[in-house]
Amino acid sequence: MPSQAASIPDLFLHRARVRDHDELASLVRGLQCEFIQPDPGAFKAEFTGLRLQDATVQFIQTPLRYVCKGIPSGDRMMFLFSMKMQPEFAWKGQVLDPRAIIFLPPQAEHHKINPANSWCAAVSLERAPLEKALGSLSGSEPVLNLQTSRVLLPEAGAFEALRRRLEAVHAAIALDPSFLTVPEARRGLEESVLSALMPALGTASRVRPAGYGTVTTARVVRQVEEFLSATLGEPLYLADLCAAAGVGERTLRYIFQGRYGISPIRYLKLRRLHQIRRALNRADPEANTVKSIANRCGIWHLGRFAQEYKSFFRETPLETLSKACLLGERGRLATAHLPARPGARSIPGID
């Protein structure tokens, strides 16, 4: 029987290997998000979430390219960056420098495309401790506008110091997380992370991505998403999306190619596949069939659908449905180790 001390790190650390998009989204703290894979393959990811004193540090590693979109929740400020020097990742349709840091205040729109074999980190704090940490930086001009999302480009040396510091944190947790039982150790680890993050912010210039100031792209994408949610279960065509967004086919193609790297029709098909996978994962196999779920999502050609589903996710729809009970039980076990959501008995500093 494990000792009480051995179970204490569960309050401050959560590590998991997941094979489902929604399961990964449920683990990310401080960001209400959704993961979409644009390429075929069996989805899998490694997640590490660490709660320190005021800060939360999270890592996500996945071999597949994926789109992550979402909105920060609560009053936490979030900094996102790549742990690998990969030039292919993009934010809001703009390919970024590998050392870019994305700053997200509460309720800011987040939309990022991560390349294959990516390893990303996120550091988040509430406003008061972040303002205190930023106050330690010299200079009369404010380092950061805490009201607006930004892309920041630190000097190479400062970013490399931050990246290596987070690498060391990840390695220490993997080696032996028992030190998290000591409050002083957690406080020291947080100070170590912030002592690398603040200089990176202090040396950073601001990047203004192409199209940053226009509202057309954000409006079109939002209207298309709302239309897709409202018409779940209905057959849809490109003309429907154009009408819902109030733009022509050429404009819609340009926006989706820039934002998602794929055409609107491809995105529509991916959304349907992910919606059905989500429904299969959440369904009761005793009360549902693949046919009934597919029909509710607007799929009527079951043979063609099953082939596309297997080709994309590397398993049949029936296999996904059969695993629903197992995934549900695994999710309940994982949730038992996670801090409670607001409204429940929560752990300060992470919700």
BAGU-723737 format. One line per 10 residues: number of its first residue (from 1); their letters; for each residue x, y, z of N, C-alpha, C. Coordinates in steps of 0.1 Angstrom, whole numbers, plus 5000, padded with zeros to 4 digits. Example, Ala and Ser with C-alpha at 12.3 -4.5 7.8 and 13.67 -1.06 7.14 Angstrom:
# residues 2
1> AS> 5132,4943,5078,5123,4955,5078,5132,4967,5078 ~ 5128,4978,5071,5137,4989,5071,5129,5000,5079
//
This chain:
# residues 351
1> MPSQAASIPD> 5009,4988,5000,5000,5000,5000,5009,5012,5000 ~ 5007,5022,4991,5015,5034,4990,5013,5042,5002 ~ 5024,5049,5006,5023,5058,5018,5015,5071,5014 ~ 5011,5078,5024,5004,5091,5021,5013,5101,5014 ~ 5026,5101,5018,5036,5110,5012,5037,5107,4997 ~ 5037,5094,4994,5039,5091,4980,5027,5096,4971 ~ 5015,5098,4977,5004,5102,4969,5003,5117,4968 ~ 5010,5124,4976,5010,5139,4976,5013,5145,4963 ~ 5023,5140,4955,5026,5147,4942,5014,5147,4933 ~ 5004,5138,4934,4993,5138,4926,4985,5151,4927
11> LFLHRARVRD> 4987,5158,4938,4980,5171,4940,4987,5182,4931 ~ 5000,5180,4928,5008,5190,4921,5012,5186,4907 ~ 5010,5173,4904,5016,5168,4891,5006,5159,4885 ~ 5004,5160,4872,4996,5150,4864,5003,5147,4851 ~ 5006,5134,4849,5012,5129,4837,5003,5119,4831 ~ 5002,5119,4818,4993,5110,4811,4997,5108,4797 ~ 4995,5096,4792,4996,5093,4777,4982,5090,4772 ~ 4978,5099,4763,4964,5098,4759,4963,5095,4744 ~ 4952,5089,4740,4950,5085,4726,4936,5091,4721 ~ 4932,5102,4727,4919,5108,4723,4921,5123,4724
21> HDELASLVRG> 4915,5130,4714,4916,5145,4714,4909,5151,4726 ~ 4897,5147,4729,4890,5153,4740,4896,5150,4753 ~ 4902,5138,4754,4909,5135,4767,4921,5144,4769 ~ 4928,5147,4759,4939,5157,4760,4934,5171,4764 ~ 4923,5175,4757,4917,5188,4760,4913,5190,4774 ~ 4908,5179,4780,4903,5179,4793,4914,5180,4804 ~ 4926,5177,4800,4938,5178,4809,4944,5192,4809 ~ 4942,5199,4799,4949,5212,4798,4942,5222,4807 ~ 4949,5228,4816,4944,5237,4826,4945,5252,4822 ~ 4934,5259,4824,4935,5274,4821,4932,5277,4807
31> LQCEFIQPDP> 4928,5267,4798,4925,5269,4784,4914,5260,4780 ~ 4903,5266,4777,4892,5258,4771,4895,5255,4756 ~ 4899,5243,4753,4905,5241,4739,4899,5229,4732 ~ 4902,5228,4720,4898,5217,4711,4910,5214,4702 ~ 4913,5201,4701,4924,5196,4692,4918,5189,4680 ~ 4923,5193,4668,4919,5187,4655,4931,5183,4648 ~ 4931,5170,4643,4943,5166,4635,4939,5167,4621 ~ 4947,5174,4613,4944,5175,4598,4949,5164,4590 ~ 4957,5155,4595,4963,5144,4588,4960,5130,4594 ~ 4959,5120,4585,4956,5106,4590,4966,5101,4600
41> GAFKAEFTGL> 4962,5093,4609,4971,5087,4619,4964,5084,4632 ~ 4969,5075,4639,4964,5072,4653,4969,5083,4662 ~ 4959,5091,4668,4963,5102,4676,4969,5097,4690 ~ 4979,5103,4694,4984,5100,4707,4992,5112,4712 ~ 4993,5114,4725,5000,5126,4730,5005,5122,4745 ~ 5016,5129,4749,5020,5128,4762,5018,5142,4769 ~ 5012,5142,4780,5009,5154,4788,5015,5154,4801 ~ 5021,5165,4805,5027,5167,4818,5022,5181,4823 ~ 5015,5181,4835,5010,5193,4841,5015,5194,4855 ~ 5020,5206,4858,5027,5208,4871,5022,5221,4877
51> RLQDATVQFI> 5017,5220,4889,5012,5231,4897,5023,5235,4907 ~ 5028,5247,4907,5038,5251,4917,5031,5260,4927 ~ 5036,5272,4930,5029,5280,4940,5019,5289,4933 ~ 5023,5298,4925,5013,5306,4917,5012,5302,4903 ~ 5023,5296,4898,5024,5293,4884,5020,5278,4881 ~ 5015,5276,4869,5012,5263,4863,5021,5261,4851 ~ 5028,5250,4850,5036,5247,4839,5031,5234,4832 ~ 5029,5234,4819,5023,5222,4812,5031,5220,4799 ~ 5032,5207,4796,5039,5202,4784,5030,5193,4776 ~ 5031,5194,4763,5023,5185,4754,5033,5181,4743
61> QTPLRYVCKG> 5034,5168,4741,5042,5162,4730,5033,5153,4722 ~ 5034,5154,4709,5026,5146,4700,5033,5144,4687 ~ 5032,5132,4681,5039,5130,4668,5031,5135,4656 ~ 5018,5138,4658,5010,5142,4646,5009,5157,4646 ~ 5008,5163,4634,5004,5177,4633,4990,5179,4638 ~ 4988,5190,4645,4974,5193,4650,4971,5207,4651 ~ 4958,5210,4651,4953,5224,4653,4948,5225,4667 ~ 4952,5235,4674,4947,5237,4688,4940,5251,4688 ~ 4927,5251,4691,4921,5264,4692,4913,5265,4705 ~ 4912,5277,4711,4905,5278,4724,4906,5292,4729
71> IPSGDRMMFL> 4901,5293,4742,4901,5306,4749,4905,5304,4763 ~ 4915,5312,4768,4919,5311,4782,4907,5313,4792 ~ 4907,5305,4802,4896,5305,4812,4901,5312,4825 ~ 4891,5316,4833,4894,5322,4846,4902,5336,4844 ~ 4911,5339,4853,4918,5351,4853,4933,5348,4851 ~ 4936,5337,4844,4950,5334,4842,4956,5339,4829 ~ 4969,5343,4830,4976,5348,4818,4985,5337,4814 ~ 4985,5334,4801,4992,5322,4796,5003,5326,4786 ~ 5014,5319,4787,5025,5321,4777,5028,5307,4770 ~ 5027,5307,4757,5029,5294,4750,5041,5296,4741
81> FSMKMQPEFA> 5049,5285,4740,5061,5285,4731,5065,5270,4728 ~ 5073,5269,4718,5078,5256,4714,5091,5252,4721 ~ 5092,5240,4725,5104,5235,4731,5114,5230,4721 ~ 5109,5229,4708,5118,5224,4697,5119,5236,4688 ~ 5131,5237,4682,5133,5248,4672,5127,5244,4659 ~ 5114,5244,4658,5107,5240,4645,5101,5253,4639 ~ 5104,5255,4626,5099,5267,4620,5085,5266,4614 ~ 5078,5255,4615,5065,5253,4608,5053,5257,4616 ~ 5054,5260,4629,5042,5262,4636,5037,5277,4634 ~ 5023,5278,4634,5017,5290,4630,5006,5294,4641
91> WKGQVLDPRA> 5004,5307,4642,4994,5312,4651,4985,5322,4643 ~ 4972,5319,4643,4962,5327,4635,4967,5329,4621 ~ 4972,5318,4615,4975,5318,4601,4989,5323,4597 ~ 4996,5328,4607,5010,5333,4605,5020,5324,4610 ~ 5029,5320,4600,5041,5312,4604,5050,5320,4613 ~ 5054,5314,4625,5062,5322,4635,5076,5317,4635 ~ 5084,5326,4640,5098,5323,4643,5098,5312,4654 ~ 5107,5302,4653,5107,5291,4663,5108,5296,4678 ~ 5114,5308,4680,5115,5312,4694,5104,5322,4698 ~ 5094,5322,4691,5082,5331,4694,5075,5327,4707
101> IIFLPPQAEH> 5071,5336,4715,5063,5333,4727,5049,5340,4725 ~ 5039,5332,4726,5025,5337,4724,5019,5340,4738 ~ 5015,5353,4740,5009,5357,4752,4994,5357,4751 ~ 4986,5351,4760,4972,5351,4759,4966,5356,4772 ~ 4959,5367,4772,4952,5371,4784,4938,5364,4785 ~ 4931,5365,4795,4918,5358,4796,4909,5362,4785 ~ 4902,5352,4779,4891,5354,4769,4897,5358,4755 ~ 4910,5357,4753,4916,5360,4740,4915,5347,4732 ~ 4913,5350,4719,4912,5338,4709,4925,5332,4707 ~ 4926,5319,4708,4938,5312,4705,4936,5302,4693
111> HKINPANSWC> 4945,5303,4684,4944,5294,4672,4958,5291,4667 ~ 4963,5279,4669,4977,5275,4666,4977,5262,4659 ~ 4986,5261,4649,4989,5249,4642,5003,5244,4646 ~ 5004,5232,4652,5016,5227,4656,5021,5216,4646 ~ 5034,5216,4643,5039,5207,4633,5040,5193,4639 ~ 5043,5183,4631,5045,5169,4636,5057,5169,4645 ~ 5056,5159,4654,5067,5157,4664,5070,5170,4672 ~ 5059,5177,4676,5061,5189,4684,5061,5187,4699 ~ 5068,5196,4705,5068,5196,4720,5066,5210,4724 ~ 5055,5213,4731,5051,5227,4734,5050,5228,4749
121> AAVSLERAPL> 5053,5240,4754,5052,5243,4768,5042,5255,4770 ~ 5036,5255,4782,5027,5267,4786,5030,5270,4800 ~ 5032,5283,4803,5033,5288,4817,5022,5298,4819 ~ 5015,5296,4830,5004,5305,4833,5004,5310,4847 ~ 5000,5322,4849,4998,5328,4862,4986,5337,4862 ~ 4981,5339,4874,4970,5349,4876,4977,5363,4875 ~ 4968,5373,4873,4973,5387,4871,4982,5392,4881 ~ 4978,5391,4894,4986,5397,4905,5001,5392,4905 ~ 5003,5379,4906,5017,5374,4906,5024,5377,4894 ~ 5017,5378,4882,5024,5381,4870,5029,5396,4870
131> EKALGSLSGS> 5020,5405,4874,5024,5419,4875,5035,5421,4885 ~ 5036,5413,4896,5047,5414,4905,5060,5409,4899 ~ 5059,5398,4891,5071,5393,4884,5076,5403,4874 ~ 5066,5409,4866,5070,5418,4856,5076,5431,4862 ~ 5072,5434,4874,5077,5446,4881,5091,5445,4884 ~ 5097,5433,4884,5111,5431,4887,5120,5435,4876 ~ 5114,5437,4864,5122,5441,4852,5124,5456,4852 ~ 5136,5460,4848,5139,5474,4848,5134,5480,4835 ~ 5132,5493,4835,5127,5500,4823,5114,5508,4826 ~ 5113,5519,4820,5101,5528,4823,5089,5523,4814
141> EPVLNLQTSR> 5091,5517,4802,5081,5513,4794,5075,5499,4798 ~ 5062,5498,4799,5057,5485,4803,5061,5474,4793 ~ 5065,5462,4799,5070,5451,4791,5058,5445,4783 ~ 5046,5445,4789,5036,5437,4783,5022,5444,4786 ~ 5014,5445,4776,5000,5449,4778,4992,5437,4781 ~ 4987,5436,4794,4980,5424,4799,4966,5423,4794 ~ 4962,5432,4785,4948,5432,4780,4947,5426,4766 ~ 4958,5424,4759,4958,5421,4745,4968,5409,4742 ~ 4963,5399,4734,4972,5388,4730,4983,5394,4721 ~ 4995,5388,4723,5007,5393,4716,5015,5381,4711
151> VLLPEAGAFE> 5023,5383,4701,5034,5374,4697,5047,5382,4701 ~ 5055,5376,4709,5067,5382,4714,5079,5374,4709 ~ 5090,5381,4705,5102,5375,4700,5113,5379,4708 ~ 5117,5370,4718,5129,5373,4727,5142,5372,4719 ~ 5152,5378,4725,5165,5376,4720,5169,5361,4721 ~ 5177,5356,4711,5180,5342,4710,5186,5336,4723 ~ 5195,5343,4730,5201,5338,4742,5191,5337,4753 ~ 5182,5347,4755,5172,5347,4765,5162,5335,4763 ~ 5158,5333,4750,5149,5323,4748,5155,5309,4750 ~ 5168,5307,4746,5174,5295,4748,5176,5292,4763
161> ALRRRLEAVH> 5179,5302,4771,5179,5300,4785,5166,5295,4791 ~ 5155,5301,4786,5141,5297,4791,5139,5283,4786 ~ 5142,5279,4774,5139,5266,4769,5147,5255,4777 ~ 5159,5258,4779,5167,5248,4787,5163,5247,4801 ~ 5158,5258,4807,5153,5258,4821,5140,5249,4821 ~ 5131,5250,4811,5120,5241,4811,5123,5227,4808 ~ 5133,5225,4800,5138,5211,4798,5143,5205,4811 ~ 5150,5212,4819,5155,5207,4831,5144,5204,4841 ~ 5133,5213,4841,5122,5210,4849,5115,5197,4845 ~ 5113,5195,4832,5106,5183,4827,5115,5171,4831
171> AAIALDPSFL> 5128,5172,4829,5136,5160,4832,5136,5157,4847 ~ 5136,5167,4856,5136,5165,4870,5123,5158,4875 ~ 5112,5162,4869,5099,5156,4872,5099,5141,4867 ~ 5104,5139,4856,5104,5125,4851,5113,5116,4859 ~ 5124,5122,4865,5133,5114,4872,5128,5110,4886 ~ 5123,5120,4893,5118,5117,4907,5109,5129,4911 ~ 5095,5128,4911,5087,5139,4914,5084,5141,4929 ~ 5091,5132,4937,5088,5132,4952,5091,5146,4958 ~ 5101,5153,4952,5104,5166,4958,5093,5176,4959 ~ 5082,5173,4951,5071,5182,4951,5063,5182,4964
181> TVPEARRGLE> 5066,5172,4972,5059,5172,4985,5064,5183,4994 ~ 5075,5190,4991,5081,5200,4999,5077,5214,4994 ~ 5070,5222,5001,5066,5235,4996,5077,5244,4992 ~ 5088,5243,4999,5100,5252,4996,5105,5248,4982 ~ 5105,5235,4979,5110,5230,4966,5101,5235,4955 ~ 5088,5235,4957,5079,5240,4947,5081,5255,4945 ~ 5083,5262,4956,5085,5276,4955,5098,5279,4947 ~ 5108,5272,4950,5121,5274,4944,5121,5270,4929 ~ 5113,5260,4926,5112,5256,4912,5104,5267,4904 ~ 5094,5273,4910,5086,5284,4904,5095,5296,4901
191> ESVLSALMPA> 5103,5299,4912,5112,5311,4910,5122,5308,4899 ~ 5127,5296,4898,5136,5292,4887,5130,5294,4873 ~ 5117,5290,4872,5111,5292,4859,5109,5306,4856 ~ 5104,5314,4866,5101,5328,4863,5114,5336,4861 ~ 5125,5332,4867,5137,5339,4866,5143,5337,4851 ~ 5138,5327,4844,5141,5325,4830,5131,5332,4821 ~ 5118,5331,4825,5107,5337,4816,5108,5352,4816 ~ 5110,5358,4827,5110,5373,4828,5121,5379,4819 ~ 5133,5375,4819,5143,5381,4810,5140,5379,4795 ~ 5133,5367,4792,5129,5365,4778,5119,5375,4774
201> LGTASRVRPA> 5109,5378,4783,5099,5388,4780,5106,5402,4780 ~ 5115,5405,4789,5122,5418,4789,5130,5421,4776 ~ 5135,5411,4770,5143,5413,4757,5134,5412,4745 ~ 5121,5409,4746,5113,5406,4735,5108,5418,4727 ~ 5109,5417,4714,5102,5427,4705,5088,5421,4702 ~ 5079,5430,4698,5066,5426,4695,5064,5423,4680 ~ 5058,5412,4677,5055,5408,4663,5041,5410,4660 ~ 5038,5416,4648,5024,5419,4644,5021,5410,4632 ~ 5015,5398,4635,5013,5389,4624,5004,5395,4613 ~ 5006,5390,4600,4998,5395,4589,4983,5393,4592
211> GYGTVTTARV> 4975,5403,4589,4961,5402,4592,4957,5403,4606 ~ 4967,5407,4615,4964,5408,4629,4953,5418,4632 ~ 4953,5429,4625,4943,5439,4628,4930,5438,4620 ~ 4928,5428,4611,4916,5427,4604,4906,5418,4612 ~ 4893,5421,4610,4883,5413,4616,4877,5403,4607 ~ 4879,5404,4594,4872,5396,4584,4875,5381,4587 ~ 4888,5377,4589,4891,5363,4590,4885,5357,4603 ~ 4886,5365,4614,4880,5360,4627,4865,5359,4626 ~ 4859,5368,4619,4844,5368,4618,4840,5356,4609 ~ 4846,5354,4598,4843,5343,4589,4844,5330,4596
221> VRQVEEFLSA> 4856,5328,4602,4858,5315,4609,4848,5313,4620 ~ 4845,5323,4628,4835,5322,4639,4821,5319,4633 ~ 4817,5325,4622,4804,5323,4617,4803,5309,4611 ~ 4813,5304,4604,4813,5290,4599,4812,5280,4611 ~ 4820,5282,4621,4820,5273,4633,4806,5273,4639 ~ 4800,5285,4641,4786,5285,4646,4776,5278,4637 ~ 4778,5280,4624,4769,5274,4615,4770,5258,4616 ~ 4783,5253,4616,4785,5239,4617,4779,5233,4630 ~ 4780,5241,4641,4774,5236,4654,4759,5235,4653 ~ 4753,5245,4646,4739,5246,4646,4732,5236,4636
231> TLGEPLYLAD> 4740,5231,4626,4735,5222,4616,4740,5208,4617 ~ 4745,5205,4629,4750,5191,4631,4739,5181,4627 ~ 4742,5171,4619,4733,5161,4614,4726,5164,4601 ~ 4730,5176,4595,4724,5179,4582,4735,5179,4571 ~ 4732,5174,4559,4742,5175,4548,4746,5189,4545 ~ 4759,5191,4543,4764,5205,4541,4773,5205,4529 ~ 4773,5217,4522,4781,5219,4510,4788,5232,4511 ~ 4798,5234,4502,4806,5246,4502,4797,5258,4501 ~ 4787,5258,4493,4778,5269,4491,4771,5273,4505 ~ 4768,5263,4513,4762,5266,4526,4772,5274,4535
241> LCAAAGVGER> 4785,5270,4535,4795,5277,4543,4796,5292,4538 ~ 4797,5293,4525,4798,5307,4519,4786,5316,4523 ~ 4774,5310,4522,4762,5318,4526,4763,5321,4541 ~ 4767,5312,4549,4767,5314,4563,4777,5325,4567 ~ 4788,5326,4560,4799,5335,4563,4797,5348,4555 ~ 4789,5348,4545,4787,5360,4537,4799,5364,4529 ~ 4806,5354,4524,4817,5357,4515,4817,5347,4503 ~ 4824,5350,4493,4825,5342,4481,4834,5329,4483 ~ 4833,5320,4474,4841,5308,4475,4856,5310,4475 ~ 4860,5319,4467,4875,5322,4466,4880,5328,4480
251> TLRYIFQGRY> 4872,5337,4486,4876,5343,4499,4876,5332,4509 ~ 4866,5324,4509,4865,5313,4520,4877,5304,4519 ~ 4880,5300,4506,4892,5291,4504,4905,5298,4509 ~ 4906,5311,4506,4919,5318,4510,4919,5318,4526 ~ 4908,5321,4532,4908,5322,4547,4912,5309,4554 ~ 4905,5298,4549,4907,5285,4555,4921,5280,4552 ~ 4926,5283,4540,4940,5278,4537,4950,5285,4546 ~ 4948,5298,4549,4957,5305,4557,4955,5301,4572 ~ 4943,5299,4577,4940,5297,4591,4943,5282,4595 ~ 4939,5273,4586,4940,5258,4589,4950,5251,4581
261> GISPIRYLKL> 4954,5257,4570,4963,5250,4561,4956,5240,4552 ~ 4943,5240,4551,4935,5231,4543,4923,5238,4537 ~ 4916,5232,4528,4905,5238,4521,4892,5238,4530 ~ 4882,5246,4527,4870,5245,4535,4863,5232,4535 ~ 4863,5225,4523,4857,5212,4522,4864,5202,4530 ~ 4878,5202,4530,4886,5193,4538,4883,5196,4553 ~ 4882,5208,4557,4879,5211,4571,4865,5206,4575 ~ 4856,5208,4566,4842,5203,4569,4842,5188,4571 ~ 4849,5181,4563,4850,5166,4565,4857,5163,4578 ~ 4868,5170,4581,4875,5167,4593,4867,5170,4605
271> RRLHQIRRAL> 4859,5181,4605,4850,5184,4616,4840,5173,4618 ~ 4834,5168,4607,4824,5157,4608,4831,5145,4614 ~ 4843,5141,4609,4850,5129,4615,4852,5131,4630 ~ 4857,5142,4634,4860,5144,4648,4847,5145,4656 ~ 4837,5150,4651,4824,5151,4658,4819,5137,4660 ~ 4820,5128,4650,4815,5115,4651,4824,5107,4661 ~ 4837,5109,4660,4846,5102,4670,4843,5106,4684 ~ 4840,5119,4686,4836,5124,4699,4823,5117,4704 ~ 4814,5116,4695,4801,5110,4699,4802,5095,4702 ~ 4811,5088,4694,4813,5074,4696,4820,5072,4710
281> NRADPEANTV> 4830,5081,4713,4837,5079,4726,4828,5082,4738 ~ 4818,5090,4736,4809,5093,4747,4796,5085,4748 ~ 4794,5076,4738,4782,5069,4737,4782,5057,4746 ~ 4770,5052,4749,4768,5040,4756,4766,5029,4746 ~ 4776,5019,4745,4775,5009,4734,4763,5000,4735 ~ 4757,4999,4747,4745,4991,4749,4733,4998,4743 ~ 4733,5011,4741,4721,5018,4737,4723,5025,4723 ~ 4735,5024,4717,4738,5031,4705,4745,5021,4695 ~ 4744,5024,4682,4751,5017,4672,4759,5028,4664 ~ 4768,5023,4656,4776,5032,4648,4766,5038,4638
291> KSIANRCGIW> 4757,5031,4632,4747,5037,4623,4739,5048,4629 ~ 4734,5046,4641,4726,5056,4647,4734,5069,4650 ~ 4746,5067,4654,4754,5079,4657,4758,5086,4645 ~ 4762,5079,4634,4766,5085,4622,4754,5092,4615 ~ 4742,5087,4616,4731,5093,4610,4728,5106,4618 ~ 4729,5106,4631,4727,5119,4638,4736,5130,4635 ~ 4748,5126,4630,4758,5135,4626,4758,5138,4611 ~ 4748,5134,4604,4746,5137,4590,4753,5128,4580 ~ 4757,5116,4585,4763,5106,4576,4753,5095,4573 ~ 4751,5093,4559,4742,5083,4555,4748,5072,4547
301> HLGRFAQEYK> 4759,5075,4541,4767,5064,4533,4776,5058,4542 ~ 4772,5048,4550,4780,5042,4561,4792,5035,4556 ~ 4791,5028,4544,4803,5020,4539,4814,5030,4536 ~ 4811,5040,4529,4822,5050,4525,4827,5057,4538 ~ 4818,5060,4547,4822,5067,4559,4831,5058,4567 ~ 4828,5045,4569,4836,5036,4577,4850,5035,4571 ~ 4851,5035,4558,4864,5034,4551,4873,5047,4554 ~ 4866,5058,4553,4873,5071,4555,4877,5072,4570 ~ 4869,5068,4579,4871,5068,4593,4883,5059,4597 ~ 4883,5047,4592,4895,5038,4595,4907,5043,4589
311> SFFRETPLET> 4907,5048,4577,4919,5054,4570,4925,5065,4578 ~ 4916,5073,4584,4921,5085,4591,4925,5083,4605 ~ 4917,5075,4613,4920,5073,4627,4927,5060,4630 ~ 4929,5051,4620,4936,5039,4621,4928,5029,4630 ~ 4915,5030,4631,4906,5021,4637,4892,5022,4632 ~ 4884,5012,4632,4870,5013,4627,4861,5020,4637 ~ 4850,5026,4632,4841,5032,4641,4836,5023,4652 ~ 4834,5010,4649,4829,5000,4658,4840,4998,4669 ~ 4852,4998,4666,4863,4997,4676,4863,5009,4685 ~ 4861,5021,4680,4860,5033,4688,4848,5032,4698
321> LSKACLLGER> 4837,5027,4693,4825,5026,4701,4827,5015,4712 ~ 4833,5004,4708,4835,4994,4718,4844,4998,4729 ~ 4853,5008,4726,4862,5012,4737,4857,5023,4745 ~ 4844,5027,4742,4838,5039,4749,4837,5037,4764 ~ 4833,5025,4768,4832,5022,4783,4846,5023,4789 ~ 4856,5017,4782,4870,5017,4788,4875,5031,4789 ~ 4873,5039,4778,4878,5053,4778,4871,5061,4789 ~ 4858,5059,4791,4850,5066,4801,4856,5063,4815 ~ 4859,5050,4818,4864,5046,4831,4878,5052,4833 ~ 4886,5052,4822,4899,5058,4823,4898,5073,4825
331> GRLATAHLPA> 4889,5080,4819,4887,5094,4821,4883,5097,4835 ~ 4874,5088,4841,4870,5091,4855,4882,5089,4864 ~ 4891,5079,4862,4902,5077,4870,4912,5089,4869 ~ 4914,5094,4856,4922,5105,4854,4917,5118,4862 ~ 4904,5120,4861,4898,5131,4867,4900,5131,4882 ~ 4900,5119,4888,4902,5118,4902,4915,5124,4907 ~ 4925,5125,4897,4938,5130,4901,4940,5144,4897 ~ 4929,5150,4890,4930,5164,4886,4924,5173,4896 ~ 4929,5186,4897,4923,5196,4905,4908,5198,4901 ~ 4899,5201,4910,4885,5202,4907,4883,5215,4899
341> RPGARSIPGI> 4872,5215,4891,4868,5226,4884,4861,5236,4893 ~ 4860,5249,4889,4853,5259,4897,4839,5254,4901 ~ 4835,5256,4913,4822,5251,4917,4824,5239,4926 ~ 4835,5232,4924,4838,5220,4933,4849,5224,4943 ~ 4853,5215,4951,4864,5218,4960,4877,5219,4952 ~ 4882,5231,4950,4893,5232,4941,4906,5234,4948 ~ 4917,5233,4940,4930,5235,4946,4935,5249,4941 ~ 4938,5258,4950,4941,5271,4946,4953,5272,4936 ~ 4952,5281,4927,4964,5283,4918,4963,5276,4905 ~ 4953,5267,4902,4953,5260,4890,4940,5262,4883
351> D> 4929,5264,4889,4916,5267,4883,4914,5281,4881
//
